[in-house]
Amino acid sequence: MTDTAPRPTLEAVAARAGVSRATVSRVVNGGDGVRDILVERVRKAVEELGYVPNQAARSLVTRRHDAIAVVVAEPETRVFADPFFALQLRGISKELTAHDNQLVLLLTEGRDDHARVGRYLAGGHVDGALVFSLHLDDPLPGLIQRAGVPTVFGGRPGWSGDRRGVVYVDSDNRGGARDAVRHLAGLGRTRIAHITGALDQTSAVDRLDGYRDVMVDADPRLIAEADFTPAGGERAMRELLGRCPDLDAVFAANDLTASGALRVLREAGRRVPDDVAVIGFDDMLPLAEQTDPPLTTVRQDIEEMGRLMARLLLRGFDRGTPQEGVGDTPSGVVLPTTLVRRASA
């Protein structure tokens, strides 16, 4: 075992800079009331000595941990297989890093994990939480509320119970779905099917509602439920071909679902877009460009959603709390979507 040099102390920095220990503490912890010339001397001493603030001691002064919990209400097998989560986490990570905050990733496999996450958040380890991919029966919102942790949610809140003061970021799922189905109808398609996402999530419900806004009198057999996965898209597409072989278009709830639907259509000898036009949702690159044919889809800025979630939370610390909803109404930022035309429709 090799000997390690002792860590530079606050007192050593003060001696090097020729100032008091209290002055060093104020500079290191971002306090006010220190002359610029002294701030420069302290910073120079910190750099020369390689001083790193003790986070535990700093937290006692600032009452901040500079750590944010990111809670994804999905099992790890889903999180690490679906590029949607990677994009959202990248956006969150970029924003937190820019503000010198650490990301603490918490995943949930089941009910026991919900309790574990609730205990962790209530234990004072983090300054706030970013939570997304919630399901309608998820106990996490109640656990988070009881923990008293400032939180921003990804996606429109759809859970039952108290939603006062809830802050969330979402995309215009319903409007994007309407644009997709209107585009298909504008191509002259009349038997337009919809493969839904998991209907215990508000994004899937909103996209189904957008489909129904346009296809008011649609045959209910043209709607097949899936789960936002390629395998779910394959199962739903086979189901649709079995009961509605005359369908001439498909709006899939996301690009992964559309990729599964495209495989089944190809196996069935259906030409895309000649026989069946297909549109997805997300504009997940490179997937949407690499399907056969390249996928027409609705683009939502997933990375920006993550950045905005983190930004709202961090701004809330400056004000003392995130921007809250009014009365019983959650406060939401809804980002626009755009239709990206490629070869599939």
N, C-alpha and C positions, 0 to 999 in steps of 0.2 A: 504494500500500500504506500502510495507516495503522499508526502506532506503537501497540503494546499495552503496557499497564502491566505491570511485573514482578509475578510471582506472589508473594504473601506467603510468607515463609519461616518455618520453625520458630523461628528466632532472633527474628524480628519478633513472633511470638505471645508468646514468652517475655518479651521486653522490655515489651510492652503489659500482660501479666498480672503482671509483677513477680516471675517465678519463673525457675527454671533451665530450660535447654533439655531436660534429662533429664526434668524433671517434665512438661513439655508432651508429650514423646514418650510417656510412660507413659499420660497421659490420652487422647491421640489414639488410641493403639493398644489401649485397653481394659485397661491394666494395673492392678494393685492397689497399695495402700500409699500413696495420695495422700489427704490430708485433704479433706473435703467442701468447705471454704471455698476451697481452692486449685483444686479441680476446677471450681467455679463460675467462678472468675476466668479460668481457661484457656478454658472454653467460651464465656464472654462475649467474650474476645479473639478467639477463632476466628471467632465470628459477626461481630464488628465489622470484622475485616480481610478476611473472605471467604476464610479459609484453607481449602484443599483438600489433604488428605494426598497425598503422592506415592505412588502404589500400588506402584511397584517398590521404593521404599525401605521402605514398610510391610511388604511381603511378606518382606523380609529379616529383619524383626524378628519378625513373627507367624508366618512360614512358611505363610501362607494367602494365596490369591489372591482370595477372595470371588467365585469364579466356578465354576459347575457346568455341565458338558457334559450336554446332553439329546440322546441318540442315538436316532433313530427309524429302524429298519431297513426303510425303505420309500422308494421314489422320491418326488420332490417332487410329481409329478402326482397321486399317491395321497394324500399328506399334506394337500395344500391343497384336495382335493376332498371328503374324508371328514370330516364334522363330529366324528367320534369323536376325531380327533387334536387338533382345536381345543379341545375340552373338556378333554382330559387336559393339554394344554400350558397352558391357562388355570389349572388347579388347581396345576400345578407353579410357574408364574410367580407366582401369588399368594403361595405359601409362601416362595419364594426372595426375593421383594421384601420381604416382612415381616421377613426376616432380613438385609436389605441385601446380598443375593447377586445376581450377574448370571447370566443364562441364556445359554448358548452352544449354539445349535441346530446339530446335525450330522445330515445325511441321507445315506442310502446308495443309490446307483443301481446299483452292481455291485461286483464283486470288487476293482477298483482303489480304490473308495471305502472298502471295508473296511480296506485297508492304510493309506490316508490317515488314517482315523479312529484306527486303532491307533497310528500314529506321533504323532498330535496328543495323544492321551491319555497316551502315554509321555513326552511332551516337557515335562511339568510345568507346563502352562498352566492347569490347573483343579484344584480340590480334590477333585472326585469326579465321578461320572457317574450319570445316570438313563437306563436303556435299556429300550425297549419295542418291541412288534410284531416280536419275533424269530421267525425261521423255523427249522425243525428242523435244517437243514444249515448254519446261519449260523455263520461263523467268528468272529463278534464276541466271544462269551464267552471263547474262548481268547485272543484278542488283548487283551481287557480284563484277563484274569487275568495275562498276561505283563507288562502295563503297570503292574500293582500299584496301580491306582486304586480307592479305595473306591467301591462300586457298589451300587445298588438296582435290581432289574429289575421291570418291569411285566409280569405274567403268569407263570403257573406254568412253571418251567424244564423244558424237554423235550429239551434237547440231550444228546447223548452225551458222555461224558468226565467229568472231575472237577467235581462240583457241591457239594463241601464248602464250608461257609461262605457259600453263596449266600443273599441276602436278597431277597425278592420280595413284591409286593402283587398280589392278584388278586381277582376276584369269584367267587362260587359258581356257575360256569358249569354244572356238571353238575346241581346242585340246582335252579337256575332252569329248565333245560331240562325236568327232571322235572315241575316245577310246570306248565309250559306244556302239556305233552302230557297230563298228568292232567286239566287243565281241558278240553281238547278231548275226551278220552274221557268226562268227566262230562257233556258236552253230547250224548252219544250217538253221537259220531263213531267209526267203526270202521276206515275206510280213511285213516289219518293218515299223510301224507307228511312227509318232512324234506328241506329244502334246506340242505346243509351250508355252512360257511364253508371257507376254504382249509385243507385237512387237514394242511398242514405247520406249522400253528400250534396250540398246545395248547388255546386257547379253543375252536376249532372241534371238536377231538377230544373235549373234555370235553362239549360240547353234544350231539354225536352219541351219546356214551355215555349221557347223560341221557335222550335219546330212546329208546335201546335198553333202558334200565332199565325203562321202562314198556311199550314195544312189544316185548316179549320175542320173540314169534313173528312179527314184522312181515315182510311180503313185501319182500325186498331190492330189488325194483323200485320201491318207494316211497321210496327214498333216492337223491337226485341231488346231485352235488357241484357247488358253486359257489365264489365267491371273495370274499364279503362286499360285492359291488358290485351296483347296480341291474341292470346288464347281465347279470351272472352270474345274478341271480334270474330275469330274463326267460328266459334260455336254459334254466335248469334247470326252470322251470315248464312251458315248451313240451315239454320232454323227458318230464316226468311225465305231462302230459295225453295225450301220444302213446302211452305204454305202460300207463298206469293211468287210463283215462278215468273210472273209477268212484270216484276218490278224493273224499273229502268234507271233508278238512281238511289244512292245511299248517302246519307249524312251521318258520319260516325262521330261519337262524342269526343274522341281525341285521335291523334295521329297513330298511336300504338294500336288502337282498335281498328283504325282504317287499314293499317298494314296487314293485320290478320284477315280482314274482309277481302282485301285484294288477293291474297293467296288463295282463298276459297273460290273466288270468282274465276281466277285463272285456272284452277283445277277443274272447275265446272264448264270450262270452255266459253265463258262470257268475256267478251272483249271490252276493255275499259279504255276510253269512254264510249265507244260505239254502241255497245249493248247496254252497259250500266255505267253511269257517271258516279264518281266517288269524291266526297269532300270530307276532310278531317277537321281537327281543331287543335291548335297550339302553335303550328309551324315549328316543329321540333327539328332542328338541324343537327346533323346532316340527314336524319331519317327521312324527312319529307322530300328531299331531293334525290334520295337513293331508292325509293320505292319504284316498282315497275307497273305503270308509268309513274313519273314524278307527281307528287300529290298536291292537288289544289286543297288549300286549307285556310282556316281562320287563324290569323296570327294574334297571339297575346304576348306581351313583353314580360316573360316569366322572371328574368333576371332583375328587371326594373321593379317588379312587384316585391321581390326580396329586399332590394335596396330601400324602397320606400317604407316597408315595414320597419326596418331598422332605423331609418331616419326619423320616422314619427316617434318611435320609442325614445331615441336619444334626445330629440327636441323636447319631449315631455319632461325629461330630467331637468332641463334648463328652466322649464316653467313650474316644475314641482309635480306635474302629472301629465300623461298624454292628453291630447285634446279629446274631451269626452263628448258623448252624444247628449242630445237635449231630451230631458224627460225619459220616456221609455224608448226613445229612438236611438239605435246605435249610430255612431259617426263613421261613415265609410268613405273611402277614396276609391272610385271605380275607374279603372283605366280603360281607354278605348281599344277596340279590336279592329283589324283590317283583313279583308279577304285577299289572299295571295293566290293568284291564278297560275296553275301549271298544267300538265297534260291530262290529268285524270278527270277534269270537268271544265 
